[in-house]
């Protein structure tokens, strides 16, 4: 038997726990390639109900000069 005990959680508690960890991920410190990998890992581009369905993508620092004006 392992050292961990079993804890029963509601769906809401499980989702809150997952989101608290996700929010701590240092996305600003990731390279553009790492961000792409995270997006692909989440199914973006492949999953119909997620953003960018049907696309491959490349993360860039800026798309064009218009980004500087925003």
N, CA, C and O atoms as a MOPAC input file, in Angstrom:
PM7 MOZYME 1SCF
protein

 N      0.84000 1    -1.16700 1     0.00000 1
 C      0.00000 1     0.00000 1     0.00000 1
 C      0.89000 1     1.23600 1     0.00000 1
 O      1.93800 1     1.25300 1     0.64600 1
 N      0.47000 1     2.27500 1    -0.72900 1
 C      1.24500 1     3.51200 1    -0.85100 1
 C      1.10400 1     4.38100 1     0.38300 1
 O      0.33100 1     4.06900 1     1.28900 1
 N      1.84600 1     5.46000 1     0.41400 1
 C      1.83800 1     6.36300 1     1.55400 1
 C      0.69000 1     7.36000 1     1.51100 1
 O      0.39700 1     8.02100 1     2.50800 1
 N      0.04100 1     7.46600 1     0.35900 1
 C     -1.03700 1     8.44400 1     0.21300 1
 C     -2.36800 1     7.86600 1     0.64800 1
 O     -2.63300 1     6.67500 1     0.48300 1
 N     -3.19200 1     8.72100 1     1.19900 1
 C     -4.57000 1     8.36000 1     1.50600 1
 C     -5.43700 1     8.74100 1     0.31700 1
 O     -5.00400 1     9.49200 1    -0.55700 1
 N     -6.65300 1     8.22900 1     0.28100 1
 C     -7.59200 1     8.58100 1    -0.77400 1
 C     -8.51900 1     9.67600 1    -0.26000 1
 O     -9.03800 1     9.60100 1     0.85400 1
 N     -8.71600 1    10.69300 1    -1.09400 1
 C     -9.58100 1    11.82300 1    -0.74700 1
 C    -10.69700 1    11.88900 1    -1.77000 1
 O    -10.44000 1    11.88000 1    -2.97400 1
 N    -11.91900 1    11.95600 1    -1.30900 1
 C    -13.04600 1    12.13100 1    -2.20300 1
 C    -13.28600 1    13.61600 1    -2.41100 1
 O    -13.32400 1    14.39300 1    -1.45700 1
 N    -13.44700 1    14.00000 1    -3.67100 1
 C    -13.65500 1    15.39400 1    -4.03900 1
 C    -14.91000 1    15.51400 1    -4.89200 1
 O    -15.29600 1    14.58200 1    -5.59700 1
 N    -15.52400 1    16.65900 1    -4.81400 1
 C    -16.60000 1    16.93500 1    -5.76700 1
 C    -15.95500 1    17.35700 1    -7.08000 1
 O    -14.77400 1    17.70300 1    -7.11500 1
 N    -16.71900 1    17.32800 1    -8.13900 1
 C    -16.21200 1    17.80300 1    -9.43000 1
 C    -15.73700 1    19.24900 1    -9.30500 1
 O    -14.68900 1    19.62200 1    -9.83200 1
 N    -16.51300 1    20.03800 1    -8.61000 1
 C    -16.16600 1    21.45800 1    -8.44400 1
 C    -14.81800 1    21.60100 1    -7.74000 1
 O    -13.99100 1    22.41000 1    -8.16300 1
 N    -14.58300 1    20.84100 1    -6.68700 1
 C    -13.30700 1    20.89600 1    -5.97000 1
 C    -12.15000 1    20.46500 1    -6.86800 1
 O    -11.07800 1    21.06900 1    -6.84300 1
 N    -12.37400 1    19.41500 1    -7.66100 1
 C    -11.33500 1    18.93200 1    -8.56700 1
 C    -10.98700 1    19.99200 1    -9.60900 1
 O     -9.81300 1    20.23800 1    -9.88300 1
 N    -12.00900 1    20.61500 1   -10.18500 1
 C    -11.77600 1    21.65400 1   -11.19100 1
 C    -11.05300 1    22.84000 1   -10.56400 1
 O    -10.13200 1    23.38500 1   -11.17200 1
 N    -11.44400 1    23.24600 1    -9.37800 1
 C    -10.77800 1    24.36000 1    -8.70100 1
 C     -9.31000 1    24.04100 1    -8.42300 1
 O     -8.44600 1    24.90200 1    -8.58400 1
 N     -9.02900 1    22.82000 1    -8.01000 1
 C     -7.64600 1    22.41800 1    -7.74300 1
 C     -6.81300 1    22.44600 1    -9.02300 1
 O     -5.67800 1    22.92400 1    -9.02300 1
 N     -7.38000 1    21.93400 1   -10.10600 1
 C     -6.67800 1    21.92600 1   -11.39900 1
 C     -6.40300 1    23.35300 1   -11.85600 1
 O     -5.29000 1    23.66700 1   -12.27800 1
 N     -7.40800 1    24.21700 1   -11.77300 1
 C     -7.25400 1    25.59600 1   -12.22500 1
 C     -6.22600 1    26.35600 1   -11.38100 1
 O     -5.50200 1    27.20200 1   -11.90700 1
 N     -6.15500 1    26.06600 1   -10.08700 1
 C     -5.17700 1    26.76200 1    -9.24500 1
 C     -3.75200 1    26.40900 1    -9.66000 1
 O     -2.85600 1    27.25000 1    -9.58200 1
 N     -3.53700 1    25.16600 1   -10.10300 1
 C     -2.20900 1    24.76200 1   -10.56900 1
 C     -1.92800 1    25.37100 1   -11.93300 1
 O     -0.82400 1    25.85700 1   -12.17900 1
 N     -2.90800 1    25.35200 1   -12.81700 1
 C     -2.73200 1    25.91200 1   -14.15400 1
 C     -2.40400 1    27.39300 1   -14.07200 1
 O     -1.55700 1    27.87900 1   -14.82100 1
 N     -3.05600 1    28.11100 1   -13.18100 1
 C     -2.82200 1    29.54700 1   -13.04900 1
 C     -1.41300 1    29.85700 1   -12.56400 1
 O     -0.92400 1    30.96800 1   -12.77400 1
 N     -0.75700 1    28.90900 1   -11.92800 1
 C      0.60200 1    29.12700 1   -11.42800 1
 C      1.66300 1    28.84300 1   -12.48000 1
 O      2.84200 1    29.11000 1   -12.24900 1
 N      1.26800 1    28.30700 1   -13.63100 1
 C      2.22100 1    28.00100 1   -14.68500 1
 C      2.83200 1    29.30200 1   -15.20300 1
 O      2.09400 1    30.23200 1   -15.53000 1
 N      4.13700 1    29.38900 1   -15.28400 1
 C      4.79800 1    30.63900 1   -15.69600 1
 C      4.79900 1    30.82200 1   -17.21800 1
 O      5.84700 1    30.73100 1   -17.85700 1
 N      3.63200 1    31.07800 1   -17.78600 1
 C      3.52600 1    31.20800 1   -19.24400 1
 C      4.41000 1    32.31900 1   -19.78900 1
 O      4.94900 1    32.19600 1   -20.88900 1
 N      4.56600 1    33.40300 1   -19.03300 1
 C      5.39800 1    34.50700 1   -19.50400 1
 C      6.86500 1    34.10900 1   -19.65400 1
 O      7.59900 1    34.71000 1   -20.43900 1
 N      7.28300 1    33.10700 1   -18.91000 1
 C      8.67200 1    32.66000 1   -18.97100 1
 C      8.90400 1    31.58400 1   -20.02900 1
 O     10.04700 1    31.20100 1   -20.27900 1
 N      7.84400 1    31.09700 1   -20.64500 1
 C      7.97700 1    30.04000 1   -21.65100 1
 C      8.42200 1    30.62800 1   -22.98800 1
 O      8.11500 1    31.77400 1   -23.31400 1
 N      9.15100 1    29.81700 1   -23.75200 1
 C      9.50000 1    30.22400 1   -25.11000 1
 C      8.25000 1    30.09100 1   -25.98400 1
 O      7.26800 1    29.46100 1   -25.59400 1
 N      8.30700 1    30.68800 1   -27.15100 1
 C      7.18700 1    30.57500 1   -28.07800 1
 C      6.92800 1    29.10900 1   -28.44300 1
 O      5.77400 1    28.69700 1   -28.56400 1
 N      7.97300 1    28.33700 1   -28.61600 1
 C      7.83000 1    26.92300 1   -28.94100 1
 C      7.16600 1    26.15800 1   -27.79400 1
 O      6.33000 1    25.28700 1   -28.03100 1
 N      7.53400 1    26.47900 1   -26.57200 1
 C      6.90300 1    25.82900 1   -25.42100 1
 C      5.41400 1    26.15900 1   -25.36200 1
 O      4.59600 1    25.29300 1   -25.05200 1
 N      5.06100 1    27.41600 1   -25.66000 1
 C      3.64900 1    27.79100 1   -25.69600 1
 C      2.89000 1    27.02300 1   -26.77500 1
 O      1.76600 1    26.57400 1   -26.55100 1
 N      3.51100 1    26.87600 1   -27.94400 1
 C      2.89900 1    26.07400 1   -29.01600 1
 C      2.64600 1    24.65800 1   -28.52900 1
 O      1.56800 1    24.10800 1   -28.75000 1
 N      3.62600 1    24.06900 1   -27.87200 1
 C      3.48800 1    22.69800 1   -27.39400 1
 C      2.36700 1    22.55600 1   -26.37400 1
 O      1.63600 1    21.56600 1   -26.38200 1
 N      2.23300 1    23.54700 1   -25.49700 1
 C      1.13900 1    23.52100 1   -24.52600 1
 C     -0.19900 1    23.57100 1   -25.25900 1
 O     -1.12100 1    22.82200 1   -24.93800 1
 N     -0.29500 1    24.46200 1   -26.24600 1
 C     -1.54900 1    24.59000 1   -26.99500 1
 C     -1.89300 1    23.28600 1   -27.71600 1
 O     -3.03400 1    22.82600 1   -27.66400 1
 N     -0.91100 1    22.69800 1   -28.38300 1
 C     -1.15800 1    21.41600 1   -29.06000 1
 C     -1.51900 1    20.32900 1   -28.05300 1
 O     -2.38700 1    19.49600 1   -28.31200 1
 N     -0.85300 1    20.34300 1   -26.91300 1
 C     -1.13900 1    19.35600 1   -25.87000 1
 C     -2.55700 1    19.44900 1   -25.34200 1
 O     -3.12900 1    18.45300 1   -24.89800 1
 N     -3.12100 1    20.64500 1   -25.39100 1
 C     -4.50600 1    20.84800 1   -24.95600 1
 C     -5.51600 1    20.51800 1   -26.05500 1
 O     -6.72600 1    20.60400 1   -25.84200 1
 N     -5.01600 1    20.14600 1   -27.22100 1
 C     -5.90700 1    19.76900 1   -28.31700 1
 C     -6.30900 1    20.91700 1   -29.22100 1
 O     -7.14000 1    20.74200 1   -30.11300 1
 N     -5.73000 1    22.09400 1   -29.00300 1
 C     -6.07500 1    23.21800 1   -29.86400 1
 C     -5.61300 1    22.93600 1   -31.27700 1
 O     -4.50600 1    22.44900 1   -31.50200 1
 N     -6.47200 1    23.24800 1   -32.21600 1
 C     -6.20000 1    22.96800 1   -33.61800 1
 C     -6.85200 1    21.68000 1   -34.06500 1
 O     -7.18600 1    21.53000 1   -35.24000 1
 N     -7.04000 1    20.74200 1   -33.14100 1
 C     -7.61900 1    19.43800 1   -33.47100 1
 C     -9.03000 1    19.24500 1   -32.94200 1
 O     -9.84900 1    18.57600 1   -33.57300 1
 N     -9.31500 1    19.82600 1   -31.79300 1
 C    -10.61600 1    19.62600 1   -31.15400 1
 C    -11.61700 1    20.66200 1   -31.65500 1
 O    -11.35600 1    21.86400 1   -31.61700 1
 N    -12.75300 1    20.18300 1   -32.11900 1
 C    -13.77000 1    21.02900 1   -32.73100 1
 C    -14.23500 1    22.16800 1   -31.83600 1
 O    -14.48000 1    23.27200 1   -32.32400 1
 N    -14.35900 1    21.92600 1   -30.55000 1
 C    -14.91200 1    22.93800 1   -29.65200 1
 C    -13.85700 1    23.84000 1   -29.00100 1
 O    -14.18600 1    24.62200 1   -28.10900 1
 N    -12.60800 1    23.74300 1   -29.43100 1
 C    -11.54600 1    24.58300 1   -28.88100 1
 C    -11.11100 1    25.64300 1   -29.89200 1
 O    -11.35000 1    25.49800 1   -31.09100 1
 N    -10.47500 1    26.70600 1   -29.40800 1
 C    -10.00000 1    27.74500 1   -30.32500 1
 C     -9.03300 1    27.19800 1   -31.37300 1
 O     -8.29300 1    26.24700 1   -31.12100 1
 N     -9.05600 1    27.80400 1   -32.52600 1
 C     -8.13700 1    27.51800 1   -33.63100 1
 C     -8.32800 1    26.13600 1   -34.24600 1
 O     -7.39200 1    25.56800 1   -34.80700 1
 N     -9.55500 1    25.58900 1   -34.13900 1
 C     -9.83300 1    24.29200 1   -34.75500 1
 C     -9.51600 1    24.35800 1   -36.25000 1
 O     -9.87800 1    25.31600 1   -36.93300 1
 N     -8.84200 1    23.33800 1   -36.73600 1
 C     -8.51800 1    23.23700 1   -38.15300 1
 C     -7.25400 1    23.96700 1   -38.55600 1
 O     -6.93000 1    24.04300 1   -39.74100 1
 N     -6.54400 1    24.49800 1   -37.59300 1
 C     -5.32600 1    25.24600 1   -37.89200 1
 C     -4.12300 1    24.64200 1   -37.19100 1
 O     -4.22100 1    24.09900 1   -36.09000 1
 N     -2.97900 1    24.75400 1   -37.86400 1
 C     -1.69400 1    24.65400 1   -37.19200 1
 C     -1.33900 1    26.08700 1   -36.84300 1
 O     -1.88800 1    27.00900 1   -37.44500 1
 N     -0.47300 1    26.30100 1   -35.92500 1
 C     -0.14400 1    27.66500 1   -35.55700 1
 C      1.29900 1    27.78300 1   -35.11200 1
 O      1.94200 1    26.81300 1   -34.71100 1
 N      1.77800 1    29.00800 1   -35.20100 1
 C      3.10800 1    29.36500 1   -34.73800 1
 C      2.94900 1    30.56000 1   -33.82000 1
 O      2.28400 1    31.53100 1   -34.17900 1
 N      3.53900 1    30.50400 1   -32.65800 1
 C      3.47500 1    31.61600 1   -31.71500 1
 C      4.63900 1    32.55700 1   -32.01600 1
 O      5.79400 1    32.13800 1   -32.09400 1
 N      4.30800 1    33.83200 1   -32.18300 1
 C      5.29700 1    34.87300 1   -32.46000 1
 C      5.19500 1    35.94900 1   -31.38800 1
 O      4.15500 1    36.09100 1   -30.74600 1
 N      6.25500 1    36.69400 1   -31.19600 1
 C      6.19500 1    37.79800 1   -30.24100 1
 C      5.19100 1    38.85400 1   -30.68500 1
 O      4.41900 1    39.36000 1   -29.87000 1
 N      5.19700 1    39.18700 1   -31.97000 1
 C      4.26900 1    40.15800 1   -32.54100 1
 C      3.91500 1    39.71800 1   -33.94600 1
 O      4.74500 1    39.15200 1   -34.65700 1
 N      2.67300 1    39.98100 1   -34.34600 1
 C      2.25100 1    39.61200 1   -35.68700 1
 C      2.70100 1    40.63600 1   -36.72300 1
 O      3.13600 1    40.27200 1   -37.81500 1
 N      2.59500 1    41.91900 1   -36.37500 1
 C      2.98100 1    42.97600 1   -37.30300 1
 C      3.10800 1    44.27900 1   -36.54100 1
 O      3.01400 1    44.29600 1   -35.31300 1
 N      3.32000 1    45.36400 1   -37.25400 1
 C      3.50900 1    46.65600 1   -36.62200 1
 C      2.26300 1    47.12900 1   -35.87700 1
 O      2.37300 1    47.91500 1   -34.93700 1
 N      1.08400 1    46.66400 1   -36.28100 1
 C     -0.15500 1    47.06200 1   -35.62000 1
 C     -0.14000 1    46.63500 1   -34.15200 1
 O     -0.75400 1    47.29900 1   -33.31700 1
 N      0.53300 1    45.56600 1   -33.82900 1
 C      0.60300 1    45.08600 1   -32.44600 1
 C      1.31600 1    46.11900 1   -31.56200 1
 O      1.00200 1    46.24400 1   -30.37900 1
 N      2.28300 1    46.86300 1   -32.13900 1
 C      2.99000 1    47.86900 1   -31.37200 1
 C      2.07500 1    49.00800 1   -30.94800 1
 O      2.30400 1    49.64800 1   -29.92200 1
 N      1.04300 1    49.25700 1   -31.73700 1
 C      0.14500 1    50.36500 1   -31.46700 1
 C     -0.89700 1    50.02900 1   -30.40800 1
 O     -1.50800 1    50.94000 1   -29.84800 1
 N     -1.11800 1    48.75500 1   -30.11900 1
 C     -2.16000 1    48.34400 1   -29.16800 1
 C     -1.71800 1    48.52400 1   -27.74400 1
 O     -2.47500 1    48.22600 1   -26.82000 1

